[in-house]
């Protein structure tokens, strides 16, 4: 399928609802979320624990489907896609950075970064070359052959950032990307993410409890009672 970017908002969510089965009434997590994100924009989503921020991010990145509502990403109506096509859009158009880096322990940093390209069907040499380029961008080219256990927490998270960029995604989604890092390492990671936005025009939507980090975004939205508000 053609997954090229179209004109208009990069991301559009309309009246998203998400509920989960529970004893008695279903548990309503999202209750009508509307959101548009322009190419190159940085948006921060804040809110109390348990309000559904991670759930929303997973839906925006096509890791989960809403109970109802409409989702568009790079011009594709995600509601109309079967699982295989949805996975293709997710792999090619979205990069994910989680609080826990989820690096594969048996592989080197370079191999971890190359993995999304290999999943997308690219040749090994091409994927490994791209991975090394990205490790240089995040300042870890000299650690390319190290397994995660030999890297610090900050280095592991920078590898995760590089991995998120492997397929040149239109959108990067970050869920508490520095939640497990000390303040100095966190600030370095934040500078890296904002530097990518400034130099590459990378679109970024992040969920965070860190209000100082959120204040650096172009827009800050709060998820409250299942809806986003300014």
C-alpha positions as protocol buffer text, in pm:
chain_id: "A"
residue {
  index: 1
  type: UNK
  ca { x: 0 y: 0 z: 0 }
}
residue {
  index: 2
  type: UNK
  ca { x: 108 y: 362 z: -51 }
}
residue {
  index: 3
  type: UNK
  ca { x: 200 y: 519 z: 281 }
}
residue {
  index: 4
  type: UNK
  ca { x: 324 y: 854 z: 152 }
}
residue {
  index: 5
  type: UNK
  ca { x: 232 y: 1171 z: 337 }
}
residue {
  index: 6
  type: UNK
  ca { x: -60 y: 1381 z: 212 }
}
residue {
  index: 7
  type: UNK
  ca { x: -137 y: 1751 z: 259 }
}
residue {
  index: 8
  type: UNK
  ca { x: -312 y: 1877 z: 574 }
}
residue {
  index: 9
  type: UNK
  ca { x: -258 y: 1791 z: 939 }
}
residue {
  index: 10
  type: UNK
  ca { x: -14 y: 1511 z: 998 }
}
residue {
  index: 11
  type: UNK
  ca { x: -234 y: 1371 z: 1274 }
}
residue {
  index: 12
  type: UNK
  ca { x: -606 y: 1416 z: 1326 }
}
residue {
  index: 13
  type: UNK
  ca { x: -814 y: 1255 z: 1601 }
}
residue {
  index: 14
  type: UNK
  ca { x: -1189 y: 1315 z: 1614 }
}
residue {
  index: 15
  type: UNK
  ca { x: -1415 y: 1225 z: 1906 }
}
residue {
  index: 16
  type: UNK
  ca { x: -1199 y: 938 z: 2030 }
}
residue {
  index: 17
  type: UNK
  ca { x: -1354 y: 716 z: 2294 }
}
residue {
  index: 18
  type: UNK
  ca { x: -1189 y: 423 z: 2466 }
}
residue {
  index: 19
  type: UNK
  ca { x: -1344 y: 194 z: 2723 }
}
residue {
  index: 20
  type: UNK
  ca { x: -1248 y: -134 z: 2883 }
}
residue {
  index: 21
  type: UNK
  ca { x: -1469 y: -412 z: 3018 }
}
residue {
  index: 22
  type: UNK
  ca { x: -1522 y: -396 z: 3393 }
}
residue {
  index: 23
  type: UNK
  ca { x: -1760 y: -532 z: 3651 }
}
residue {
  index: 24
  type: UNK
  ca { x: -2085 y: -346 z: 3597 }
}
residue {
  index: 25
  type: UNK
  ca { x: -2039 y: -47 z: 3366 }
}
residue {
  index: 26
  type: UNK
  ca { x: -1741 y: -39 z: 3121 }
}
residue {
  index: 27
  type: UNK
  ca { x: -1446 y: 172 z: 3237 }
}
residue {
  index: 28
  type: UNK
  ca { x: -1441 y: 488 z: 3025 }
}
residue {
  index: 29
  type: UNK
  ca { x: -1086 y: 616 z: 2975 }
}
residue {
  index: 30
  type: UNK
  ca { x: -1122 y: 853 z: 2680 }
}
residue {
  index: 31
  type: UNK
  ca { x: -1447 y: 1043 z: 2639 }
}
residue {
  index: 32
  type: UNK
  ca { x: -1429 y: 1240 z: 2315 }
}
residue {
  index: 33
  type: UNK
  ca { x: -1070 y: 1341 z: 2242 }
}
residue {
  index: 34
  type: UNK
  ca { x: -1012 y: 1581 z: 1952 }
}
residue {
  index: 35
  type: UNK
  ca { x: -659 y: 1664 z: 1837 }
}
residue {
  index: 36
  type: UNK
  ca { x: -481 y: 1794 z: 1529 }
}
residue {
  index: 37
  type: UNK
  ca { x: -102 y: 1805 z: 1499 }
}
residue {
  index: 38
  type: UNK
  ca { x: 72 y: 1987 z: 1216 }
}
residue {
  index: 39
  type: UNK
  ca { x: 393 y: 1861 z: 1052 }
}
residue {
  index: 40
  type: UNK
  ca { x: 694 y: 1978 z: 1253 }
}
residue {
  index: 41
  type: UNK
  ca { x: 493 y: 2063 z: 1565 }
}
residue {
  index: 42
  type: UNK
  ca { x: 587 y: 1964 z: 1920 }
}
residue {
  index: 43
  type: UNK
  ca { x: 288 y: 1891 z: 2145 }
}
residue {
  index: 44
  type: UNK
  ca { x: 307 y: 1793 z: 2512 }
}
residue {
  index: 45
  type: UNK
  ca { x: 22 y: 1610 z: 2685 }
}
residue {
  index: 46
  type: UNK
  ca { x: 9 y: 1632 z: 3064 }
}
residue {
  index: 47
  type: UNK
  ca { x: -233 y: 1508 z: 3327 }
}
residue {
  index: 48
  type: UNK
  ca { x: -260 y: 1315 z: 3649 }
}
residue {
  index: 49
  type: UNK
  ca { x: -160 y: 950 z: 3669 }
}
residue {
  index: 50
  type: UNK
  ca { x: -430 y: 714 z: 3550 }
}
residue {
  index: 51
  type: UNK
  ca { x: -607 y: 965 z: 3327 }
}
residue {
  index: 52
  type: UNK
  ca { x: -536 y: 771 z: 3008 }
}
residue {
  index: 53
  type: UNK
  ca { x: -237 y: 955 z: 2862 }
}
residue {
  index: 54
  type: UNK
  ca { x: -54 y: 638 z: 2760 }
}
residue {
  index: 55
  type: UNK
  ca { x: -377 y: 491 z: 2624 }
}
residue {
  index: 56
  type: UNK
  ca { x: -423 y: 799 z: 2408 }
}
residue {
  index: 57
  type: UNK
  ca { x: -64 y: 783 z: 2284 }
}
residue {
  index: 58
  type: UNK
  ca { x: -104 y: 417 z: 2189 }
}
residue {
  index: 59
  type: UNK
  ca { x: -415 y: 501 z: 1987 }
}
residue {
  index: 60
  type: UNK
  ca { x: -245 y: 797 z: 1817 }
}
residue {
  index: 61
  type: UNK
  ca { x: 40 y: 566 z: 1716 }
}
residue {
  index: 62
  type: UNK
  ca { x: -186 y: 283 z: 1593 }
}
residue {
  index: 63
  type: UNK
  ca { x: -73 y: 46 z: 1868 }
}
residue {
  index: 64
  type: UNK
  ca { x: -435 y: 27 z: 1983 }
}
residue {
  index: 65
  type: UNK
  ca { x: -773 y: 106 z: 1834 }
}
residue {
  index: 66
  type: UNK
  ca { x: -1033 y: 337 z: 1985 }
}
residue {
  index: 67
  type: UNK
  ca { x: -1372 y: 204 z: 2091 }
}
residue {
  index: 68
  type: UNK
  ca { x: -1517 y: 474 z: 1866 }
}
residue {
  index: 69
  type: UNK
  ca { x: -1404 y: 788 z: 1688 }
}
residue {
  index: 70
  type: UNK
  ca { x: -1184 y: 858 z: 1388 }
}
residue {
  index: 71
  type: UNK
  ca { x: -805 y: 859 z: 1353 }
}
residue {
  index: 72
  type: UNK
  ca { x: -603 y: 989 z: 1057 }
}
residue {
  index: 73
  type: UNK
  ca { x: -226 y: 965 z: 1030 }
}
residue {
  index: 74
  type: UNK
  ca { x: -34 y: 1096 z: 729 }
}
residue {
  index: 75
  type: UNK
  ca { x: -363 y: 1109 z: 540 }
}
residue {
  index: 76
  type: UNK
  ca { x: -462 y: 750 z: 615 }
}
residue {
  index: 77
  type: UNK
  ca { x: -792 y: 676 z: 785 }
}
residue {
  index: 78
  type: UNK
  ca { x: -670 y: 421 z: 1038 }
}
residue {
  index: 79
  type: UNK
  ca { x: -1022 y: 301 z: 1114 }
}
residue {
  index: 80
  type: UNK
  ca { x: -1048 y: 150 z: 767 }
}
residue {
  index: 81
  type: UNK
  ca { x: -722 y: -47 z: 777 }
}
residue {
  index: 82
  type: UNK
  ca { x: -690 y: -415 z: 852 }
}
residue {
  index: 83
  type: UNK
  ca { x: -428 y: -516 z: 1105 }
}
residue {
  index: 84
  type: UNK
  ca { x: -158 y: -588 z: 846 }
}
residue {
  index: 85
  type: UNK
  ca { x: -196 y: -251 z: 675 }
}
residue {
  index: 86
  type: UNK
  ca { x: -214 y: -78 z: 1012 }
}
residue {
  index: 87
  type: UNK
  ca { x: 113 y: -242 z: 1113 }
}
residue {
  index: 88
  type: UNK
  ca { x: 274 y: -117 z: 792 }
}
residue {
  index: 89
  type: UNK
  ca { x: 169 y: 241 z: 857 }
}
residue {
  index: 90
  type: UNK
  ca { x: 286 y: 210 z: 1219 }
}
residue {
  index: 91
  type: UNK
  ca { x: 627 y: 73 z: 1116 }
}
residue {
  index: 92
  type: UNK
  ca { x: 692 y: 328 z: 843 }
}
residue {
  index: 93
  type: UNK
  ca { x: 530 y: 643 z: 979 }
}
residue {
  index: 94
  type: UNK
  ca { x: 560 y: 631 z: 1359 }
}
residue {
  index: 95
  type: UNK
  ca { x: 858 y: 614 z: 1593 }
}
residue {
  index: 96
  type: UNK
  ca { x: 805 y: 527 z: 1959 }
}
residue {
  index: 97
  type: UNK
  ca { x: 1012 y: 625 z: 2262 }
}
residue {
  index: 98
  type: UNK
  ca { x: 894 y: 472 z: 2588 }
}
residue {
  index: 99
  type: UNK
  ca { x: 991 y: 531 z: 2950 }
}
residue {
  index: 100
  type: UNK
  ca { x: 1154 y: 187 z: 2943 }
}
residue {
  index: 101
  type: UNK
  ca { x: 1377 y: 158 z: 2639 }
}
residue {
  index: 102
  type: UNK
  ca { x: 1282 y: -206 z: 2555 }
}
residue {
  index: 103
  type: UNK
  ca { x: 1614 y: -274 z: 2383 }
}
residue {
  index: 104
  type: UNK
  ca { x: 1677 y: -635 z: 2289 }
}
residue {
  index: 105
  type: UNK
  ca { x: 1952 y: -746 z: 2529 }
}
residue {
  index: 106
  type: UNK
  ca { x: 2115 y: -1002 z: 2301 }
}
residue {
  index: 107
  type: UNK
  ca { x: 2178 y: -749 z: 2023 }
}
residue {
  index: 108
  type: UNK
  ca { x: 2423 y: -460 z: 1997 }
}
residue {
  index: 109
  type: UNK
  ca { x: 2319 y: -97 z: 1997 }
}
residue {
  index: 110
  type: UNK
  ca { x: 2359 y: -84 z: 1619 }
}
residue {
  index: 111
  type: UNK
  ca { x: 2153 y: -400 z: 1570 }
}
residue {
  index: 112
  type: UNK
  ca { x: 1878 y: -265 z: 1796 }
}
residue {
  index: 113
  type: UNK
  ca { x: 1860 y: 57 z: 1597 }
}
residue {
  index: 114
  type: UNK
  ca { x: 1856 y: -134 z: 1269 }
}
residue {
  index: 115
  type: UNK
  ca { x: 1568 y: -359 z: 1374 }
}
residue {
  index: 116
  type: UNK
  ca { x: 1273 y: -144 z: 1248 }
}
residue {
  index: 117
  type: UNK
  ca { x: 1437 y: -117 z: 905 }
}
residue {
  index: 118
  type: UNK
  ca { x: 1487 y: -493 z: 891 }
}
residue {
  index: 119
  type: UNK
  ca { x: 1123 y: -547 z: 990 }
}
residue {
  index: 120
  type: UNK
  ca { x: 1028 y: -313 z: 704 }
}
residue {
  index: 121
  type: UNK
  ca { x: 1215 y: -541 z: 463 }
}
residue {
  index: 122
  type: UNK
  ca { x: 1531 y: -340 z: 401 }
}
residue {
  index: 123
  type: UNK
  ca { x: 1862 y: -506 z: 328 }
}
residue {
  index: 124
  type: UNK
  ca { x: 2094 y: -573 z: 620 }
}
residue {
  index: 125
  type: UNK
  ca { x: 2375 y: -349 z: 488 }
}
residue {
  index: 126
  type: UNK
  ca { x: 2136 y: -59 z: 434 }
}
residue {
  index: 127
  type: UNK
  ca { x: 1976 y: -102 z: 776 }
}
residue {
  index: 128
  type: UNK
  ca { x: 2308 y: -122 z: 957 }
}
residue {
  index: 129
  type: UNK
  ca { x: 2444 y: 182 z: 774 }
}
residue {
  index: 130
  type: UNK
  ca { x: 2137 y: 384 z: 868 }
}
residue {
  index: 131
  type: UNK
  ca { x: 2169 y: 265 z: 1229 }
}
residue {
  index: 132
  type: UNK
  ca { x: 2529 y: 381 z: 1248 }
}
residue {
  index: 133
  type: UNK
  ca { x: 2434 y: 721 z: 1105 }
}
residue {
  index: 134
  type: UNK
  ca { x: 2171 y: 762 z: 1375 }
}
residue {
  index: 135
  type: UNK
  ca { x: 2400 y: 649 z: 1653 }
}
residue {
  index: 136
  type: UNK
  ca { x: 2635 y: 924 z: 1541 }
}
residue {
  index: 137
  type: UNK
  ca { x: 2348 y: 1174 z: 1558 }
}
residue {
  index: 138
  type: UNK
  ca { x: 2278 y: 1077 z: 1920 }
}
residue {
  index: 139
  type: UNK
  ca { x: 2649 y: 1071 z: 2008 }
}
residue {
  index: 140
  type: UNK
  ca { x: 2694 y: 695 z: 2042 }
}
residue {
  index: 141
  type: UNK
  ca { x: 2873 y: 584 z: 1728 }
}
residue {
  index: 142
  type: UNK
  ca { x: 3168 y: 465 z: 1937 }
}
residue {
  index: 143
  type: UNK
  ca { x: 2931 y: 241 z: 2138 }
}
residue {
  index: 144
  type: UNK
  ca { x: 2766 y: 80 z: 1835 }
}
residue {
  index: 145
  type: UNK
  ca { x: 2898 y: -268 z: 1911 }
}
residue {
  index: 146
  type: UNK
  ca { x: 2800 y: -262 z: 2279 }
}
residue {
  index: 147
  type: UNK
  ca { x: 2507 y: -460 z: 2411 }
}
residue {
  index: 148
  type: UNK
  ca { x: 2254 y: -270 z: 2628 }
}
residue {
  index: 149
  type: UNK
  ca { x: 2394 y: -412 z: 2953 }
}
residue {
  index: 150
  type: UNK
  ca { x: 2720 y: -229 z: 2880 }
}
residue {
  index: 151
  type: UNK
  ca { x: 2546 y: 106 z: 2832 }
}
residue {
  index: 152
  type: UNK
  ca { x: 2431 y: 355 z: 3094 }
}
residue {
  index: 153
  type: UNK
  ca { x: 2062 y: 436 z: 3135 }
}
residue {
  index: 154
  type: UNK
  ca { x: 2102 y: 757 z: 2940 }
}
residue {
  index: 155
  type: UNK
  ca { x: 2291 y: 582 z: 2663 }
}
residue {
  index: 156
  type: UNK
  ca { x: 2025 y: 313 z: 2639 }
}
residue {
  index: 157
  type: UNK
  ca { x: 1756 y: 578 z: 2603 }
}
residue {
  index: 158
  type: UNK
  ca { x: 1955 y: 755 z: 2331 }
}
residue {
  index: 159
  type: UNK
  ca { x: 1974 y: 423 z: 2147 }
}
residue {
  index: 160
  type: UNK
  ca { x: 1595 y: 405 z: 2180 }
}
residue {
  index: 161
  type: UNK
  ca { x: 1567 y: 754 z: 2028 }
}
residue {
  index: 162
  type: UNK
  ca { x: 1786 y: 648 z: 1736 }
}
residue {
  index: 163
  type: UNK
  ca { x: 1574 y: 335 z: 1688 }
}
residue {
  index: 164
  type: UNK
  ca { x: 1258 y: 549 z: 1678 }
}
residue {
  index: 165
  type: UNK
  ca { x: 1406 y: 748 z: 1388 }
}
residue {
  index: 166
  type: UNK
  ca { x: 1530 y: 454 z: 1182 }
}
residue {
  index: 167
  type: UNK
  ca { x: 1251 y: 453 z: 923 }
}
residue {
  index: 168
  type: UNK
  ca { x: 1238 y: 834 z: 902 }
}
residue {
  index: 169
  type: UNK
  ca { x: 893 y: 847 z: 1062 }
}
residue {
  index: 170
  type: UNK
  ca { x: 657 y: 1137 z: 1010 }
}
residue {
  index: 171
  type: UNK
  ca { x: 567 y: 1128 z: 1379 }
}
residue {
  index: 172
  type: UNK
  ca { x: 758 y: 1045 z: 1697 }
}
residue {
  index: 173
  type: UNK
  ca { x: 556 y: 959 z: 2007 }
}
residue {
  index: 174
  type: UNK
  ca { x: 732 y: 972 z: 2344 }
}
residue {
  index: 175
  type: UNK
  ca { x: 580 y: 835 z: 2664 }
}
residue {
  index: 176
  type: UNK
  ca { x: 766 y: 972 z: 2968 }
}
residue {
  index: 177
  type: UNK
  ca { x: 1094 y: 944 z: 2772 }
}
residue {
  index: 178
  type: UNK
  ca { x: 1312 y: 1061 z: 3062 }
}
residue {
  index: 179
  type: UNK
  ca { x: 1106 y: 921 z: 3348 }
}
residue {
  index: 180
  type: UNK
  ca { x: 1382 y: 686 z: 3463 }
}
residue {
  index: 181
  type: UNK
  ca { x: 1676 y: 922 z: 3416 }
}
residue {
  index: 182
  type: UNK
  ca { x: 1851 y: 1163 z: 3648 }
}
residue {
  index: 183
  type: UNK
  ca { x: 1805 y: 1536 z: 3595 }
}
residue {
  index: 184
  type: UNK
  ca { x: 2131 y: 1593 z: 3404 }
}
residue {
  index: 185
  type: UNK
  ca { x: 2076 y: 1298 z: 3171 }
}
residue {
  index: 186
  type: UNK
  ca { x: 1711 y: 1396 z: 3128 }
}
residue {
  index: 187
  type: UNK
  ca { x: 1805 y: 1746 z: 3019 }
}
residue {
  index: 188
  type: UNK
  ca { x: 2052 y: 1607 z: 2765 }
}
residue {
  index: 189
  type: UNK
  ca { x: 1781 y: 1380 z: 2623 }
}
residue {
  index: 190
  type: UNK
  ca { x: 1535 y: 1668 z: 2603 }
}
residue {
  index: 191
  type: UNK
  ca { x: 1793 y: 1880 z: 2420 }
}
residue {
  index: 192
  type: UNK
  ca { x: 1844 y: 1594 z: 2177 }
}
residue {
  index: 193
  type: UNK
  ca { x: 1471 y: 1564 z: 2101 }
}
residue {
  index: 194
  type: UNK
  ca { x: 1427 y: 1938 z: 2054 }
}
residue {
  index: 195
  type: UNK
  ca { x: 1742 y: 1951 z: 1842 }
}
residue {
  index: 196
  type: UNK
  ca { x: 1593 y: 1691 z: 1610 }
}
residue {
  index: 197
  type: UNK
  ca { x: 1278 y: 1899 z: 1584 }
}
residue {
  index: 198
  type: UNK
  ca { x: 1477 y: 2210 z: 1497 }
}
residue {
  index: 199
  type: UNK
  ca { x: 1722 y: 2047 z: 1255 }
}
residue {
  index: 200
  type: UNK
  ca { x: 1498 y: 1785 z: 1092 }
}
residue {
  index: 201
  type: UNK
  ca { x: 1150 y: 1929 z: 1147 }
}
residue {
  index: 202
  type: UNK
  ca { x: 1062 y: 1612 z: 1338 }
}
residue {
  index: 203
  type: UNK
  ca { x: 702 y: 1611 z: 1462 }
}
residue {
  index: 204
  type: UNK
  ca { x: 683 y: 1513 z: 1828 }
}
residue {
  index: 205
  type: UNK
  ca { x: 395 y: 1433 z: 2062 }
}
residue {
  index: 206
  type: UNK
  ca { x: 502 y: 1351 z: 2414 }
}
residue {
  index: 207
  type: UNK
  ca { x: 333 y: 1249 z: 2735 }
}
residue {
  index: 208
  type: UNK
  ca { x: 505 y: 1371 z: 3050 }
}
residue {
  index: 209
  type: UNK
  ca { x: 462 y: 1455 z: 3417 }
}
residue {
  index: 210
  type: UNK
  ca { x: 759 y: 1691 z: 3385 }
}
residue {
  index: 211
  type: UNK
  ca { x: 606 y: 2037 z: 3356 }
}
residue {
  index: 212
  type: UNK
  ca { x: 944 y: 2193 z: 3282 }
}
residue {
  index: 213
  type: UNK
  ca { x: 981 y: 1960 z: 2985 }
}
residue {
  index: 214
  type: UNK
  ca { x: 623 y: 2024 z: 2874 }
}
residue {
  index: 215
  type: UNK
  ca { x: 681 y: 2400 z: 2880 }
}
residue {
  index: 216
  type: UNK
  ca { x: 933 y: 2363 z: 2598 }
}
residue {
  index: 217
  type: UNK
  ca { x: 662 y: 2237 z: 2362 }
}
residue {
  index: 218
  type: UNK
  ca { x: 480 y: 2461 z: 2118 }
}
residue {
  index: 219
  type: UNK
  ca { x: 150 y: 2347 z: 2270 }
}
residue {
  index: 220
  type: UNK
  ca { x: 67 y: 2197 z: 2608 }
}
residue {
  index: 221
  type: UNK
  ca { x: -261 y: 2007 z: 2646 }
}
residue {
  index: 222
  type: UNK
  ca { x: -405 y: 1850 z: 2959 }
}
residue {
  index: 223
  type: UNK
  ca { x: -596 y: 1524 z: 2953 }
}
residue {
  index: 224
  type: UNK
  ca { x: -873 y: 1572 z: 3206 }
}
residue {
  index: 225
  type: UNK
  ca { x: -1183 y: 1358 z: 3253 }
}
residue {
  index: 226
  type: UNK
  ca { x: -1117 y: 1184 z: 2923 }
}
residue {
  index: 227
  type: UNK
  ca { x: -1080 y: 1498 z: 2711 }
}
residue {
  index: 228
  type: UNK
  ca { x: -798 y: 1727 z: 2606 }
}
residue {
  index: 229
  type: UNK
  ca { x: -801 y: 2090 z: 2713 }
}
residue {
  index: 230
  type: UNK
  ca { x: -559 y: 2378 z: 2675 }
}
